[in-house]
């Protein structure tokens, strides 16, 4: 249960202010109305050299769409210098809700990786 409370706290921090919710809505609208420009920009950009874990669900979409989505996530992870892709068993779209322990483990793993790199610098 502790994992769920941490995730709720994180969500509340991300949406603590009205401007944060407005920004999120505006970003979603921008993506919908300018998807071609976003695709062009993303195609010529790189992910920063930071540890990142992409988590894929296993349920919640039709099988073909789920397979395609997970494949795209794996491909993105492969382009990251320190990217990793994990498939979370019995997880739905909102992985943090259906499998909060997996999300917490992934977040802690990223923190550990970042600390390891920072200690080398």
C-alpha positions as CSV (number, residue, x, y, z in Angstrom):
1,X,0.0,0.0,0.0
2,X,2.9,2.3,0.6
3,X,3.7,2.4,-3.2
4,X,0.2,3.5,-4.0
5,X,0.5,6.4,-1.5
6,X,3.8,7.5,-3.0
7,X,2.2,7.5,-6.4
8,X,-0.8,9.5,-5.2
9,X,1.5,12.0,-3.7
10,X,3.5,12.3,-6.9
11,X,0.3,12.8,-8.9
12,X,-0.9,15.5,-6.5
13,X,2.5,17.3,-6.8
14,X,2.3,17.2,-10.6
15,X,-1.3,18.7,-10.5
16,X,-1.1,20.8,-7.4
17,X,-1.7,24.1,-9.2
18,X,-4.3,25.1,-11.8
19,X,-1.5,26.2,-14.2
20,X,-0.1,22.7,-14.1
21,X,-3.4,21.2,-15.3
22,X,-3.8,24.0,-17.9
23,X,-0.3,23.3,-19.2
24,X,-1.0,19.6,-19.5
25,X,-4.2,20.2,-21.4
26,X,-2.5,22.7,-23.7
27,X,0.3,20.2,-24.4
28,X,-2.2,17.5,-25.3
29,X,-4.0,19.9,-27.6
30,X,-0.8,21.0,-29.2
31,X,0.2,17.4,-29.9
32,X,-3.2,16.6,-31.4
33,X,-3.3,19.7,-33.7
34,X,0.4,19.7,-34.8
35,X,1.2,16.0,-34.8
36,X,3.2,16.2,-38.1
37,X,5.4,18.9,-36.8
38,X,5.9,17.0,-33.5
39,X,6.8,13.9,-35.5
40,X,9.4,15.8,-37.6
41,X,11.0,17.3,-34.4
42,X,11.1,14.0,-32.7
43,X,12.6,12.2,-35.7
44,X,15.6,14.5,-35.6
45,X,16.1,14.6,-31.9
46,X,17.8,12.3,-29.3
47,X,16.8,11.4,-25.9
48,X,19.2,12.9,-23.3
49,X,21.8,10.6,-21.8
50,X,19.9,9.8,-18.6
51,X,18.7,6.4,-17.4
52,X,15.2,5.7,-18.4
53,X,12.9,2.7,-18.1
54,X,9.9,2.2,-20.4
55,X,7.2,0.0,-18.9
56,X,4.7,-1.8,-21.1
57,X,1.4,-3.2,-19.9
58,X,0.1,-6.6,-20.9
59,X,-3.6,-6.0,-21.0
60,X,-6.2,-3.2,-21.6
61,X,-5.9,-3.0,-25.4
62,X,-6.8,-5.4,-28.2
63,X,-3.9,-7.8,-28.6
64,X,-2.6,-6.4,-31.9
65,X,-2.6,-2.8,-30.6
66,X,-1.0,-3.9,-27.3
67,X,1.8,-5.7,-29.3
68,X,2.4,-2.7,-31.5
69,X,2.4,-0.2,-28.6
70,X,4.9,-2.4,-26.6
71,X,7.1,-2.7,-29.6
72,X,7.2,1.0,-30.1
73,X,8.1,1.5,-26.4
74,X,10.9,-1.1,-26.8
75,X,12.2,0.7,-29.9
76,X,12.3,4.0,-28.1
77,X,14.1,2.4,-25.1
78,X,16.7,1.0,-27.5
79,X,17.5,4.4,-28.8
80,X,18.3,5.7,-25.3
81,X,21.9,5.5,-24.2
82,X,20.8,4.1,-20.9
83,X,17.3,2.9,-21.8
84,X,15.6,-0.2,-20.7
85,X,12.2,-1.7,-21.6
86,X,10.3,-3.9,-19.2
87,X,7.0,-5.7,-19.7
88,X,4.9,-5.6,-16.5
89,X,2.8,-8.8,-16.2
90,X,-0.9,-8.3,-15.5
91,X,-0.6,-4.5,-15.9
92,X,-3.2,-2.4,-17.6
93,X,-2.7,1.0,-19.2
94,X,-2.4,2.8,-15.9
95,X,0.5,0.7,-14.7
96,X,0.9,2.8,-11.6
97,X,-2.7,1.8,-10.6
98,X,-2.7,-1.9,-11.5
99,X,0.9,-2.7,-10.6
100,X,2.3,0.1,-8.3
101,X,5.1,-2.0,-7.0
102,X,6.5,-2.4,-10.5
103,X,6.4,1.4,-11.1
104,X,8.1,2.0,-7.7
105,X,10.8,-0.6,-8.5
106,X,11.5,1.0,-11.9
107,X,11.7,4.5,-10.4
108,X,14.1,3.3,-7.7
109,X,16.2,1.6,-10.3
110,X,16.5,4.8,-12.3
111,X,17.5,6.7,-9.2
112,X,20.2,4.0,-8.5
113,X,21.5,4.3,-12.0
114,X,21.6,8.0,-11.8
115,X,23.5,7.9,-8.5
116,X,26.0,5.4,-10.0
117,X,26.8,7.8,-12.8
118,X,26.9,10.8,-10.5
119,X,29.4,9.0,-8.3
120,X,31.7,8.4,-11.2
121,X,31.8,12.1,-12.1
